[in-house]
Amino acid sequence: MSQTIQTSNGMVAHSVAIDALHTAYLAALDKGDMTAWAATFAVDQASYFCISSENDRRGLPLALMYDDCRGRIDDRVSFVTKVWAGTYQPYRTRHFIQRLSCEAAGNNQYRVTSGFTIMMSAEGGTTAVLTSGEYRDLIELQGEGDKVRAVFRERRAVYDADVLPRYIVFPF
């Protein structure tokens, strides 16, 4: 495993901030809180992509979700909470992740790769695996000392399944 976060006080704070970001992201999605989800991204410049591993591997830009700027991330929040509200069968998710690598990318930024599994429970239904895959992130640390906060500059959710078991409303 490639790991550049070392045990000095500053580096430990960076690792804690990255873990807190992942926790906030997963908690927001598992609660269906799209506003909290958007808050995990940088306010000035950020992107989110959800793409199949086949399209990613072949370099094809076709993605399930293609939010290439902060404005589109905010639009996704509006669509899920206002435009699509009441038009889809409700479902709950549980996300599980494992950090696989974390490498310094300069300017208080880190390239982080994590494996994920997402479980899904439809209202009144059973729980099943929705998908698994890999998050590929560019994370920026903002602030100093014990006020360090991590945000996503880029999040790319590359899911393994060629076909998902249902329509998808919420980001991965």
TIPALUM-622782 format. One line per field, with one value per atom (N, C-alpha, C): residue number from 0; chain; atom name; x, y, z. Coordinates in Angstrom, 2 decimals. Layout:
<recs>
i	NUM,...
ch	A,...
at	CA,...
px	X,...
py	Y,...
pz	Z,...
</recs>
This chain:
<recs>
i	0,0,0,1,1,1,2,2,2,3,3,3,4,4,4,5,5,5,6,6,6,7,7,7,8,8,8,9,9,9,10,10,10,11,11,11,12,12,12,13,13,13,14,14,14,15,15,15,16,16,16,17,17,17,18,18,18,19,19,19,20,20,20,21,21,21,22,22,22,23,23,23,24,24,24,25,25,25,26,26,26,27,27,27,28,28,28,29,29,29,30,30,30,31,31,31,32,32,32,33,33,33,34,34,34,35,35,35,36,36,36,37,37,37,38,38,38,39,39,39,40,40,40,41,41,41,42,42,42,43,43,43,44,44,44,45,45,45,46,46,46,47,47,47,48,48,48,49,49,49,50,50,50,51,51,51,52,52,52,53,53,53,54,54,54,55,55,55,56,56,56,57,57,57,58,58,58,59,59,59,60,60,60,61,61,61,62,62,62,63,63,63,64,64,64,65,65,65,66,66,66,67,67,67,68,68,68,69,69,69,70,70,70,71,71,71,72,72,72,73,73,73,74,74,74,75,75,75,76,76,76,77,77,77,78,78,78,79,79,79,80,80,80,81,81,81,82,82,82,83,83,83,84,84,84,85,85,85,86,86,86,87,87,87,88,88,88,89,89,89,90,90,90,91,91,91,92,92,92,93,93,93,94,94,94,95,95,95,96,96,96,97,97,97,98,98,98,99,99,99,100,100,100,101,101,101,102,102,102,103,103,103,104,104,104,105,105,105,106,106,106,107,107,107,108,108,108,109,109,109,110,110,110,111,111,111,112,112,112,113,113,113,114,114,114,115,115,115,116,116,116,117,117,117,118,118,118,119,119,119,120,120,120,121,121,121,122,122,122,123,123,123,124,124,124,125,125,125,126,126,126,127,127,127,128,128,128,129,129,129,130,130,130,131,131,131,132,132,132,133,133,133,134,134,134,135,135,135,136,136,136,137,137,137,138,138,138,139,139,139,140,140,140,141,141,141,142,142,142,143,143,143,144,144,144,145,145,145,146,146,146,147,147,147,148,148,148,149,149,149,150,150,150,151,151,151,152,152,152,153,153,153,154,154,154,155,155,155,156,156,156,157,157,157,158,158,158,159,159,159,160,160,160,161,161,161,162,162,162,163,163,163,164,164,164,165,165,165,166,166,166,167,167,167,168,168,168,169,169,169,170,170,170,171,171,171
ch	A,A,A,A,A,A,A,A,A,A,A,A,A,A,A,A,A,A,A,A,A,A,A,A,A,A,A,A,A,A,A,A,A,A,A,A,A,A,A,A,A,A,A,A,A,A,A,A,A,A,A,A,A,A,A,A,A,A,A,A,A,A,A,A,A,A,A,A,A,A,A,A,A,A,A,A,A,A,A,A,A,A,A,A,A,A,A,A,A,A,A,A,A,A,A,A,A,A,A,A,A,A,A,A,A,A,A,A,A,A,A,A,A,A,A,A,A,A,A,A,A,A,A,A,A,A,A,A,A,A,A,A,A,A,A,A,A,A,A,A,A,A,A,A,A,A,A,A,A,A,A,A,A,A,A,A,A,A,A,A,A,A,A,A,A,A,A,A,A,A,A,A,A,A,A,A,A,A,A,A,A,A,A,A,A,A,A,A,A,A,A,A,A,A,A,A,A,A,A,A,A,A,A,A,A,A,A,A,A,A,A,A,A,A,A,A,A,A,A,A,A,A,A,A,A,A,A,A,A,A,A,A,A,A,A,A,A,A,A,A,A,A,A,A,A,A,A,A,A,A,A,A,A,A,A,A,A,A,A,A,A,A,A,A,A,A,A,A,A,A,A,A,A,A,A,A,A,A,A,A,A,A,A,A,A,A,A,A,A,A,A,A,A,A,A,A,A,A,A,A,A,A,A,A,A,A,A,A,A,A,A,A,A,A,A,A,A,A,A,A,A,A,A,A,A,A,A,A,A,A,A,A,A,A,A,A,A,A,A,A,A,A,A,A,A,A,A,A,A,A,A,A,A,A,A,A,A,A,A,A,A,A,A,A,A,A,A,A,A,A,A,A,A,A,A,A,A,A,A,A,A,A,A,A,A,A,A,A,A,A,A,A,A,A,A,A,A,A,A,A,A,A,A,A,A,A,A,A,A,A,A,A,A,A,A,A,A,A,A,A,A,A,A,A,A,A,A,A,A,A,A,A,A,A,A,A,A,A,A,A,A,A,A,A,A,A,A,A,A,A,A,A,A,A,A,A,A,A,A,A,A,A,A,A,A,A,A,A,A,A,A,A,A,A,A,A,A,A,A,A,A,A,A,A,A,A,A,A,A,A,A,A,A,A,A,A,A,A,A,A,A,A,A,A,A,A,A,A,A,A,A,A,A,A,A,A
at	N,CA,C,N,CA,C,N,CA,C,N,CA,C,N,CA,C,N,CA,C,N,CA,C,N,CA,C,N,CA,C,N,CA,C,N,CA,C,N,CA,C,N,CA,C,N,CA,C,N,CA,C,N,CA,C,N,CA,C,N,CA,C,N,CA,C,N,CA,C,N,CA,C,N,CA,C,N,CA,C,N,CA,C,N,CA,C,N,CA,C,N,CA,C,N,CA,C,N,CA,C,N,CA,C,N,CA,C,N,CA,C,N,CA,C,N,CA,C,N,CA,C,N,CA,C,N,CA,C,N,CA,C,N,CA,C,N,CA,C,N,CA,C,N,CA,C,N,CA,C,N,CA,C,N,CA,C,N,CA,C,N,CA,C,N,CA,C,N,CA,C,N,CA,C,N,CA,C,N,CA,C,N,CA,C,N,CA,C,N,CA,C,N,CA,C,N,CA,C,N,CA,C,N,CA,C,N,CA,C,N,CA,C,N,CA,C,N,CA,C,N,CA,C,N,CA,C,N,CA,C,N,CA,C,N,CA,C,N,CA,C,N,CA,C,N,CA,C,N,CA,C,N,CA,C,N,CA,C,N,CA,C,N,CA,C,N,CA,C,N,CA,C,N,CA,C,N,CA,C,N,CA,C,N,CA,C,N,CA,C,N,CA,C,N,CA,C,N,CA,C,N,CA,C,N,CA,C,N,CA,C,N,CA,C,N,CA,C,N,CA,C,N,CA,C,N,CA,C,N,CA,C,N,CA,C,N,CA,C,N,CA,C,N,CA,C,N,CA,C,N,CA,C,N,CA,C,N,CA,C,N,CA,C,N,CA,C,N,CA,C,N,CA,C,N,CA,C,N,CA,C,N,CA,C,N,CA,C,N,CA,C,N,CA,C,N,CA,C,N,CA,C,N,CA,C,N,CA,C,N,CA,C,N,CA,C,N,CA,C,N,CA,C,N,CA,C,N,CA,C,N,CA,C,N,CA,C,N,CA,C,N,CA,C,N,CA,C,N,CA,C,N,CA,C,N,CA,C,N,CA,C,N,CA,C,N,CA,C,N,CA,C,N,CA,C,N,CA,C,N,CA,C,N,CA,C,N,CA,C,N,CA,C,N,CA,C,N,CA,C,N,CA,C,N,CA,C,N,CA,C,N,CA,C,N,CA,C,N,CA,C,N,CA,C,N,CA,C,N,CA,C,N,CA,C,N,CA,C,N,CA,C,N,CA,C,N,CA,C,N,CA,C,N,CA,C,N,CA,C,N,CA,C,N,CA,C,N,CA,C,N,CA,C,N,CA,C,N,CA,C,N,CA,C,N,CA,C,N,CA,C,N,CA,C,N,CA,C,N,CA,C
px	0.86,0.00,0.89,0.61,1.36,0.77,1.55,1.04,2.10,1.77,2.73,2.38,1.24,0.90,1.71,2.59,3.48,2.97,3.75,3.25,3.62,4.13,4.36,3.00,2.96,1.67,0.88,1.54,0.84,0.27,1.05,0.58,-0.56,-0.51,-1.60,-2.87,-2.76,-3.91,-4.49,-3.62,-4.09,-4.85,-4.32,-4.99,-6.34,-6.39,-7.65,-8.65,-8.20,-9.09,-9.64,-8.79,-9.25,-10.27,-10.01,-10.98,-12.30,-12.24,-13.45,-14.24,-13.55,-14.22,-14.96,-14.28,-14.93,-16.15,-16.02,-17.14,-18.31,-18.04,-19.11,-19.80,-19.02,-19.56,-20.51,-20.03,-20.84,-22.08,-21.93,-23.08,-24.13,-23.71,-24.66,-25.45,-24.76,-25.46,-26.36,-25.88,-26.69,-27.91,-27.87,-29.03,-29.88,-29.40,-30.12,-30.05,-29.03,-28.87,-27.98,-28.62,-27.87,-27.14,-27.67,-26.98,-25.67,-25.71,-24.48,-23.52,-24.04,-23.19,-22.42,-23.13,-22.50,-21.47,-21.70,-20.78,-19.42,-19.31,-18.01,-17.10,-17.62,-16.84,-16.38,-15.25,-14.75,-15.80,-15.91,-16.96,-16.59,-15.31,-14.91,-14.69,-14.18,-13.91,-13.92,-14.85,-14.96,-15.65,-15.45,-16.13,-16.45,-17.52,-17.93,-18.34,-17.77,-18.11,-18.43,-19.45,-19.81,-19.83,-18.88,-18.67,-18.41,-18.84,-18.60,-17.11,-16.64,-15.23,-14.91,-15.87,-15.63,-15.39,-16.26,-16.08,-14.80,-14.51,-13.29,-12.05,-12.04,-10.91,-10.70,-11.78,-11.69,-11.52,-11.49,-11.32,-12.54,-13.71,-14.95,-15.53,-15.91,-16.40,-17.84,-18.56,-19.95,-20.02,-20.71,-20.79,-22.24,-22.54,-23.86,-24.16,-23.15,-23.25,-21.98,-22.15,-21.04,-21.16,-20.71,-20.78,-19.38,-19.09,-17.72,-17.40,-18.31,-18.04,-18.94,-18.64,-19.41,-20.88,-21.14,-22.52,-23.35,-22.76,-23.49,-23.71,-22.76,-22.96,-24.17,-24.24,-25.39,-26.68,-26.61,-27.79,-28.27,-27.33,-27.70,-28.51,-28.07,-28.81,-30.24,-30.40,-31.74,-32.59,-32.01,-32.78,-33.27,-32.38,-32.77,-33.78,-33.58,-34.44,-35.71,-35.71,-36.88,-37.53,-36.76,-37.33,-37.81,-36.97,-37.32,-38.07,-38.19,-38.84,-40.21,-40.44,-41.73,-41.90,-40.89,-41.03,-40.28,-39.60,-38.84,-39.16,-38.97,-39.19,-38.07,-38.42,-37.38,-36.51,-35.24,-34.34,-33.27,-32.72,-31.67,-30.37,-29.27,-27.97,-27.12,-26.17,-25.10,-23.80,-22.92,-21.63,-20.53,-19.64,-18.48,-17.25,-16.22,-15.01,-13.77,-12.71,-11.39,-10.37,-9.61,-8.59,-7.49,-7.11,-6.08,-4.76,-4.82,-3.58,-3.85,-2.79,-2.87,-1.50,-1.42,-0.14,-0.24,0.78,0.82,0.79,0.00,-0.13,0.26,0.92,1.35,0.25,0.65,-0.29,-1.40,-1.03,-2.02,-3.06,-2.68,-3.59,-3.04,-3.98,-3.63,-4.46,-3.84,-4.54,-4.84,-6.11,-6.54,-7.39,-7.10,-7.88,-8.47,-9.76,-10.46,-11.37,-11.46,-12.45,-13.78,-14.88,-16.19,-17.13,-18.08,-19.22,-20.45,-21.51,-22.74,-23.87,-24.50,-25.68,-26.91,-28.00,-29.21,-30.41,-31.32,-32.57,-33.72,-34.55,-35.74,-36.77,-37.63,-38.70,-39.52,-39.63,-40.42,-39.76,-38.51,-37.83,-36.69,-35.88,-34.72,-33.46,-32.38,-31.09,-30.30,-29.66,-28.84,-27.63,-26.65,-25.49,-25.92,-25.75,-26.02,-24.85,-23.65,-22.44,-21.21,-20.09,-18.80,-17.92,-16.79,-15.90,-14.77,-14.34,-13.18,-13.42,-13.16,-13.16,-11.74,-11.63,-10.34,-10.53,-9.84,-10.10,-8.88,-9.15,-8.18,-8.78,-8.10,-8.60,-7.68,-8.29,-7.52,-7.75,-6.67,-6.76,-6.77,-7.73,-7.88,-7.76,-7.14,-6.96,-5.60,-5.38,-4.09,-4.28,-3.24,-3.24,-4.38,-5.09,-6.21,-7.50,-7.39,-8.55,-8.50,-7.75,-7.63,-8.93,-9.42,-10.64,-10.31,-10.75,-10.54,-11.81,-11.63,-12.74,-12.32,-13.31,-13.03,-12.86,-11.79,-11.65,-12.18,-11.88,-12.38,-12.76,-13.89,-14.25,-14.74,-14.11,-14.48,-14.85,-16.13,-16.62,-16.68,-15.78,-15.70,-16.33,-17.53,-18.24,-17.97,-17.96,-17.57,-18.64,-19.90,-21.00,-21.15,-21.40,-21.71,-23.15,-24.01,-25.43,-25.81,-26.38,-26.82,-28.21,-28.52,-29.78,-31.03,-30.89,-32.03,-31.61,-32.56,-32.21,-31.52,-30.71,-29.91,-30.33,-30.66,-31.00,-29.85,-29.34,-28.31,-26.91,-25.98,-24.59,-24.05,-22.96,-22.26,-21.32
py	-1.17,0.00,1.22,2.15,3.40,4.39,4.80,5.67,6.72,7.99,9.04,9.81,9.55,10.20,9.53,10.28,9.73,10.09,9.79,9.93,11.25,12.22,13.52,14.15,15.08,15.67,16.25,16.97,17.57,16.52,15.47,14.42,13.61,13.40,12.71,13.54,14.85,15.73,15.64,15.52,15.39,14.09,13.01,11.71,11.74,12.35,12.47,13.30,14.37,15.23,14.46,13.65,12.85,11.82,11.16,10.20,10.89,12.08,12.82,13.19,13.52,13.83,12.60,11.46,10.22,9.91,10.07,9.80,10.73,12.01,12.98,12.67,12.30,11.97,10.77,9.69,8.47,8.69,9.41,9.69,10.49,11.48,12.29,11.43,10.57,9.73,8.71,8.11,7.10,7.71,9.01,9.70,10.34,10.33,10.99,12.50,13.03,14.47,15.05,15.45,15.93,17.25,18.09,19.34,19.04,18.10,17.70,17.02,16.26,15.64,16.72,17.73,18.81,19.56,19.65,20.37,19.68,18.45,17.77,18.16,18.93,19.36,20.81,21.15,22.53,23.45,24.66,25.58,26.29,26.43,27.20,26.35,25.16,24.31,22.86,22.09,20.69,19.92,18.59,17.75,16.41,15.79,14.46,13.67,12.48,11.60,10.22,9.60,8.23,7.49,6.58,5.98,4.48,3.71,2.27,2.00,0.90,0.55,0.30,-0.22,-0.45,0.87,1.85,3.14,3.83,3.71,4.30,3.66,2.34,1.59,1.92,2.11,2.39,3.87,4.71,6.14,6.82,6.20,6.78,7.74,8.93,9.93,9.73,8.75,8.53,8.05,8.83,8.52,8.56,7.78,7.78,9.17,9.78,11.13,11.87,13.05,13.81,15.26,15.51,16.86,17.46,18.15,18.61,19.98,20.53,21.80,21.88,22.81,22.95,23.27,24.05,24.39,23.16,22.18,20.95,20.08,20.13,19.42,20.03,21.36,22.03,21.72,21.63,21.26,19.86,18.93,17.56,17.58,18.40,18.52,18.98,20.00,20.50,19.46,18.73,17.71,16.63,16.12,15.04,15.52,16.70,17.16,17.87,18.43,19.21,18.64,18.50,18.09,16.64,15.73,14.31,13.86,14.73,14.35,13.75,12.55,11.87,11.13,11.12,10.46,9.14,8.75,7.50,6.69,5.36,4.49,4.74,5.12,5.41,4.19,4.44,3.39,3.97,3.12,3.53,2.84,3.48,2.89,2.81,1.92,1.82,1.67,2.62,2.62,2.10,1.33,0.84,1.11,1.70,2.01,1.53,1.38,1.06,1.85,2.68,3.45,2.51,2.63,1.78,2.50,3.79,4.56,6.03,6.72,8.16,8.73,9.58,10.14,11.66,12.32,13.78,14.20,15.24,15.76,17.23,17.74,19.14,20.09,21.26,22.33,21.85,21.13,20.62,19.72,19.00,18.09,16.66,15.71,14.29,13.55,12.58,11.63,10.42,10.12,9.04,8.07,6.79,5.73,4.86,4.56,3.73,2.76,1.56,0.61,0.87,0.61,0.80,-0.34,-0.57,-1.45,-0.68,-0.74,-0.05,-1.08,-1.13,-1.97,-1.08,-1.68,-0.92,-1.66,-0.92,-1.49,-0.65,-1.25,-0.56,-0.51,0.50,0.59,-0.69,-1.35,-2.57,-3.79,-3.64,-4.74,-5.31,-6.07,-6.69,-5.89,-6.24,-5.58,-6.39,-5.69,-6.33,-5.44,-6.02,-5.24,-4.40,-3.10,-2.21,-2.27,-2.06,-2.17,-2.06,-2.27,-2.06,-1.34,-0.87,-0.17,0.53,1.63,2.35,3.85,4.55,6.01,6.46,7.41,8.04,9.53,10.02,11.37,12.27,13.55,14.60,15.37,15.29,15.90,17.04,18.16,19.34,19.60,19.91,20.28,21.79,22.30,23.74,24.06,25.20,25.59,25.17,25.42,25.09,24.52,23.84,23.31,22.33,22.50,21.60,22.08,23.07,23.58,23.09,22.03,21.50,20.80,21.12,20.51,20.01,18.82,18.25,18.40,18.67,18.74,18.04,17.56,16.96,18.04,17.97,18.76,17.93,16.64,15.71,14.42,13.86,12.51,11.75,10.63,9.76,8.40,8.05,6.76,5.82,4.87,3.92,2.62,2.33,1.15,-0.06,-1.24,-2.48,-3.06,-2.92,-3.59,-3.03,-3.92,-3.48,-2.99,-3.63,-3.25,-3.13,-2.02,-1.82,-2.43,-2.88,-3.60,-2.73,-1.42,-0.52,0.85,1.75,3.12,3.75,4.75,5.38,6.83,7.26,8.65,9.34,8.68,9.28,8.97,9.91,9.63,8.43,7.90,6.83,7.51
pz	0.00,0.00,0.00,-0.88,-0.96,0.03,0.99,2.04,2.34,2.12,2.41,3.67,4.26,5.52,6.61,7.24,8.25,9.63,10.64,12.00,12.68,11.97,12.61,12.91,13.85,14.27,13.11,12.20,11.05,10.13,9.87,8.98,9.61,10.90,11.58,11.45,11.64,11.49,10.08,9.08,7.69,7.51,8.06,7.95,8.66,9.81,10.56,9.75,9.12,8.32,7.11,6.48,5.33,5.79,6.91,7.45,7.80,8.38,8.73,7.48,6.41,5.13,4.62,4.61,4.16,5.02,6.33,7.24,6.96,6.77,6.49,5.16,4.16,2.84,2.93,3.56,3.67,4.53,5.62,6.50,5.75,4.96,4.20,3.22,2.48,1.52,2.20,3.28,3.97,4.65,4.96,5.52,4.44,3.19,2.10,2.20,2.83,3.04,1.93,0.84,-0.32,-0.05,0.82,1.15,1.87,2.81,3.51,2.55,1.59,0.57,-0.20,-0.68,-1.45,-0.61,0.70,1.59,1.72,1.26,1.32,0.16,-0.78,-1.95,-1.77,-2.38,-2.35,-2.97,-2.42,-2.89,-4.19,-4.47,-5.65,-6.89,-6.74,-7.89,-7.45,-7.97,-7.58,-8.70,-8.70,-9.68,-9.06,-9.60,-9.17,-10.41,-10.55,-11.66,-11.10,-11.64,-11.30,-12.63,-12.82,-14.13,-13.99,-14.97,-14.95,-15.17,-14.62,-14.80,-16.28,-17.03,-18.46,-19.19,-18.98,-19.65,-19.17,-17.88,-17.34,-17.98,-18.03,-18.58,-20.06,-20.79,-22.23,-22.54,-21.50,-21.70,-22.28,-22.13,-22.65,-21.62,-22.03,-21.07,-20.62,-21.17,-20.80,-19.35,-18.52,-17.09,-16.63,-15.59,-14.98,-14.40,-13.78,-13.25,-13.66,-14.24,-14.79,-14.34,-13.12,-12.55,-12.60,-13.69,-13.94,-13.34,-12.54,-11.85,-10.61,-9.74,-8.50,-8.79,-9.80,-10.15,-10.47,-11.11,-11.45,-10.20,-9.28,-8.00,-7.29,-7.26,-6.64,-7.39,-8.73,-9.52,-9.15,-8.92,-8.55,-7.25,-6.30,-5.03,-5.30,-6.14,-6.46,-7.16,-8.10,-8.81,-7.86,-7.01,-6.10,-5.08,-4.52,-3.42,-3.88,-5.08,-5.52,-6.77,-7.83,-9.12,-9.09,-8.58,-8.58,-7.32,-6.34,-5.08,-5.35,-4.78,-4.95,-6.25,-7.12,-8.42,-8.51,-7.45,-7.48,-6.22,-6.34,-5.19,-4.19,-2.96,-1.96,-1.67,-1.42,-1.00,-0.09,0.74,1.66,1.26,1.57,1.28,2.53,2.48,3.48,2.71,2.93,2.24,3.16,2.61,3.33,2.48,3.10,2.33,3.07,2.29,2.83,2.02,2.72,2.03,1.56,0.30,-0.29,-0.47,-0.77,-0.92,-0.66,-0.30,-0.05,-0.36,-1.39,-1.82,-1.91,-1.43,-1.52,-2.98,-3.27,-4.64,-4.70,-3.63,-3.60,-3.17,-2.70,-2.32,-1.40,-0.33,0.63,-0.01,-1.05,-1.72,-1.67,-1.69,-1.66,-2.70,-3.35,-4.21,-3.34,-3.18,-2.30,-3.11,-2.94,-3.58,-2.47,-2.60,-1.61,-2.33,-1.81,-2.31,-1.62,-2.33,-1.70,-2.05,-1.15,-1.36,-0.89,-1.68,-1.32,-1.24,-0.07,0.13,-0.07,-0.58,-0.84,-0.30,0.35,0.85,0.32,-0.50,-1.00,0.12,0.11,1.10,1.06,2.21,2.29,1.67,1.23,0.56,1.37,0.70,1.34,1.01,1.67,1.43,0.43,-0.51,-1.54,-1.83,-2.45,-2.88,-4.08,-3.99,-5.13,-6.10,-5.58,-6.40,-5.51,-6.11,-5.46,-6.46,-6.00,-6.92,-6.19,-6.79,-6.29,-6.38,-5.30,-5.31,-5.65,-6.56,-6.89,-6.64,-5.62,-5.13,-5.21,-5.41,-5.13,-3.97,-2.83,-1.60,-1.22,-0.86,-0.45,1.03,1.72,3.13,3.24,3.97,4.15,5.63,5.96,7.35,7.87,9.15,9.75,11.15,11.62,12.98,13.20,14.33,14.60,13.93,13.06,12.30,10.85,10.57,9.22,8.84,7.66,7.11,5.72,5.40,4.07,3.24,1.94,0.98,-0.30,-1.03,-2.32,-3.38,-4.12,-5.35,-6.51,-6.46,-7.47,-6.76,-7.13,-6.67,-7.89,-8.13,-9.25,-8.66,-8.74,-8.26,-9.46,-9.51,-10.62,-10.13,-10.62,-10.11,-11.00,-10.35,-11.02,-11.94,-11.58,-12.30,-13.72,-14.66,-16.02,-16.10,-15.31,-15.25,-13.78,-13.40,-12.02,-11.83,-10.63,-10.41,-10.39,-10.52,-10.47,-10.97,-11.10,-11.43,-10.23,-10.47,-9.42,-9.30,-8.10,-7.83,-7.11,-6.07,-5.23,-5.77,-5.58,-5.96,-5.19,-5.67,-4.95,-4.00
</recs>
